Amino acid sequence: MVHSRSEAATTPTAPARDRSNAVQPEVSAARFEGIDAALLALLIVLNLTLVARIGFKWGTELMPWPDALEYSAVAMNLDRGLGPVLHFGGNTYPTRYTLGFPLMLAAVNPLLGDKPERLYLVTVFMAALALAAFYFLMRWVFDRWSAFFAALLMATSPLFCIMSTRVMSDVPALAVTLLTAISLLYAIQSGKEWPWFACGLLAGFAAIIRPTNALLVAAIAAAAVAAPPRRKIPAALAFLGGFVLFPAFQAWENYLRLGSPLVSGYAFWDPEEYKSFLKPFSARYLFQPGSEGDTRGN
C-alpha cells in the first residue's frame, strides 16, 4: 500500500529519550504517615517498659566496671576542661576508648546536673533513637508492617533492652550507624551533595564511637557503585570531607596523648596485646568472646 505524504507526516512516532534529563527516583521519606508515628510510639513505650522492668541499677552504679566507669570519668573530665583523660592518684592517664561516646556523654552531662549516676539516661535516649531510626529505615525500604515487626523484634530483644540501661557504647553506636544508613539512602535518591557530606559526618562519628565502624566506608562505597550518584566526584568529595573530621580529631588527640595518631589507648595499658592499631579489625578479635564470662564476639 502506498501512503501519502500527509499521512506519513501525521503518523505518531515515539519520542526520543533524553538521557541527560532522565528522571531520578523520588525521595520517598514522605510516606511516613500518622499511623507510622502511632506504631512507632507504641514500640518505644513497649521498649521503655521492658527497660524499666529490668531496672537501672547497673546504670546508676556505672557498671560494668571499669568500662562504664571509665566512659563516665572521661566525660566528666571533658566537661571540667581536663581533656579526654583519666585523672586519679594525682596522675593523668590516657583512656582506652575512642572519644565518640564520651563526647556524647559530656554534651548532655550539664543538662543532667553534672551527676554521673544519671548518665545512663543518654543510653536510654539513644536506644529510643535507634528504634525510631530502624523503623524509619525499614519503612522507607520495605513497607509499614515489615518495619513494625522488624522494630518489634528489636524493641523486645533481651540484649538490646539490657544494653539500653548501661553507660556503654553499644546502643549509641547502633543508633548512629542506623542514622548513617538513612542519610546514605537519602543521598543516593536525592542527587544532592550535602546529604553525602552528612552521611560522611555520621560515618566518621560512628567510627570514633567504635573503630570497627570505619568499615562503613566499604559498605557505603559498595552502595555508591551499585547506585551511582548523578555527580560522582562532587558526591565523593562531599562524603570524604564529612568523614575525615571526627577521625582527624581522634588522630590529633592520639598524637597528643599517646605520641602517634595511629596508636590505640589500649596500647598504653596493654602494649603487648594491642601493639597494632589494626587488631580490632582482625577476624580473630571480631569473633572471639568479649571476656571469659561473655560468649558473644567482640
Solvent accessible surface area in square Angstrom, and as a share of the most:
residue,aa,sasa,rsa
1,M,211,0.94
2,V,146,0.84
3,H,123,0.55
4,S,55,0.36
5,R,222,0.81
6,S,76,0.49
7,E,94,0.42
8,A,66,0.51
9,A,87,0.68
10,T,108,0.63
11,T,81,0.47
12,P,123,0.78
13,T,119,0.69
14,A,95,0.73
15,P,121,0.76
16,A,102,0.79
17,R,207,0.75
18,D,77,0.40
19,R,200,0.73
20,S,99,0.64
21,N,111,0.57
22,A,60,0.47
23,V,138,0.79
24,Q,67,0.30
25,P,83,0.52
26,E,142,0.64
27,V,46,0.27
28,S,29,0.19
29,A,34,0.26
30,A,96,0.74
31,R,89,0.32
32,F,66,0.27
33,E,96,0.43
34,G,58,0.55
35,I,83,0.42
36,D,0,0.00
37,A,51,0.40
38,A,61,0.47
39,L,22,0.11
40,L,23,0.11
41,A,52,0.41
42,L,105,0.52
43,L,1,0.01
44,I,39,0.20
45,V,91,0.52
46,L,62,0.31
47,N,1,0.01
48,L,71,0.36
49,T,71,0.41
50,L,59,0.29
51,V,1,0.01
52,A,58,0.45
53,R,207,0.75
54,I,83,0.42
55,G,26,0.25
56,F,58,0.24
57,K,132,0.56
58,W,98,0.34
59,G,0,0.00
60,T,55,0.32
61,E,78,0.35
62,L,17,0.09
63,M,46,0.20
64,P,35,0.22
65,W,161,0.56
66,P,76,0.48
67,D,35,0.18
68,A,0,0.00
69,L,87,0.43
70,E,13,0.06
71,Y,11,0.04
72,S,2,0.01
73,A,37,0.28
74,V,0,0.00
75,A,0,0.00
76,M,13,0.06
77,N,11,0.06
78,L,40,0.20
79,D,61,0.31
80,R,148,0.54
81,G,68,0.65
82,L,88,0.44
83,G,13,0.13
84,P,7,0.05
85,V,3,0.01
86,L,18,0.09
87,H,94,0.42
88,F,110,0.46
89,G,76,0.74
90,G,68,0.65
91,N,78,0.40
92,T,76,0.44
93,Y,55,0.21
94,P,15,0.09
95,T,11,0.06
96,R,50,0.18
97,Y,30,0.11
98,T,29,0.17
99,L,4,0.02
100,G,0,0.00
101,F,1,0.00
102,P,0,0.00
103,L,49,0.25
104,M,26,0.12
105,L,0,0.00
106,A,11,0.08
107,A,74,0.57
108,V,49,0.28
109,N,1,0.00
110,P,82,0.52
111,L,151,0.75
112,L,27,0.14
113,G,43,0.41
114,D,70,0.36
115,K,82,0.35
116,P,43,0.27
117,E,76,0.34
118,R,100,0.36
119,L,0,0.00
120,Y,29,0.11
121,L,74,0.37
122,V,8,0.05
123,T,0,0.00
124,V,20,0.12
125,F,132,0.55
126,M,14,0.06
127,A,2,0.01
128,A,19,0.15
129,L,55,0.27
130,A,0,0.00
131,L,0,0.00
132,A,25,0.19
133,A,4,0.03
134,F,42,0.17
135,Y,0,0.00
136,F,52,0.22
137,L,22,0.11
138,M,35,0.16
139,R,20,0.07
140,W,15,0.05
141,V,76,0.44
142,F,120,0.50
143,D,69,0.36
144,R,46,0.17
145,W,130,0.46
146,S,49,0.32
147,A,0,0.00
148,F,24,0.10
149,F,117,0.49
150,A,28,0.22
151,A,0,0.00
152,L,51,0.25
153,L,135,0.67
154,M,26,0.12
155,A,0,0.00
156,T,54,0.31
157,S,35,0.22
158,P,102,0.64
159,L,80,0.40
160,F,16,0.07
161,C,4,0.02
162,I,61,0.31
163,M,16,0.07
164,S,0,0.00
165,T,3,0.02
166,R,47,0.17
167,V,0,0.00
168,M,26,0.12
169,S,1,0.00
170,D,40,0.21
171,V,6,0.03
172,P,0,0.00
173,A,8,0.06
174,L,67,0.33
175,A,0,0.00
176,V,6,0.04
177,T,35,0.20
178,L,19,0.10
179,L,50,0.25
180,T,2,0.01
181,A,35,0.27
182,I,26,0.13
183,S,15,0.10
184,L,25,0.13
185,L,35,0.17
186,Y,55,0.21
187,A,0,0.00
188,I,42,0.21
189,Q,40,0.18
190,S,16,0.10
191,G,18,0.17
192,K,101,0.43
193,E,48,0.22
194,W,153,0.54
195,P,2,0.01
196,W,7,0.03
197,F,82,0.34
198,A,31,0.24
199,C,0,0.00
200,G,0,0.00
201,L,58,0.29
202,L,48,0.24
203,A,0,0.00
204,G,0,0.00
205,F,31,0.13
206,A,0,0.00
207,A,11,0.08
208,I,4,0.02
209,I,7,0.04
210,R,75,0.27
211,P,56,0.35
212,T,35,0.20
213,N,27,0.14
214,A,34,0.26
215,L,99,0.49
216,L,32,0.16
217,V,49,0.28
218,A,68,0.52
219,A,59,0.46
220,I,8,0.04
221,A,53,0.41
222,A,64,0.49
223,A,26,0.20
224,A,24,0.19
225,V,122,0.70
226,A,88,0.68
227,A,40,0.31
228,P,73,0.46
229,P,16,0.10
230,R,134,0.49
231,R,137,0.50
232,K,123,0.52
233,I,127,0.65
234,P,40,0.25
235,A,3,0.02
236,A,50,0.39
237,L,115,0.57
238,A,20,0.15
239,F,14,0.06
240,L,90,0.45
241,G,31,0.30
242,G,0,0.00
243,F,31,0.13
244,V,74,0.43
245,L,92,0.46
246,F,58,0.24
247,P,37,0.23
248,A,57,0.44
249,F,81,0.34
250,Q,20,0.09
251,A,30,0.24
252,W,141,0.49
253,E,19,0.08
254,N,22,0.11
255,Y,112,0.43
256,L,91,0.45
257,R,97,0.35
258,L,40,0.20
259,G,56,0.54
260,S,34,0.22
261,P,60,0.38
262,L,106,0.53
263,V,49,0.28
264,S,32,0.21
265,G,8,0.08
266,Y,56,0.21
267,A,17,0.13
268,F,100,0.42
269,W,106,0.37
270,D,61,0.31
271,P,80,0.50
272,E,138,0.62
273,E,83,0.37
274,Y,38,0.14
275,K,164,0.69
276,S,56,0.36
277,F,88,0.37
278,L,103,0.51
279,K,28,0.12
280,P,25,0.16
281,F,66,0.28
282,S,46,0.29
283,A,70,0.54
284,R,171,0.62
285,Y,41,0.15
286,L,52,0.26
287,F,163,0.68
288,Q,51,0.23
289,P,78,0.49
290,G,40,0.38
291,S,64,0.41
292,E,186,0.83
293,G,80,0.77
294,D,39,0.20
295,T,128,0.75
296,R,105,0.38
297,G,37,0.36
298,N,65,0.34
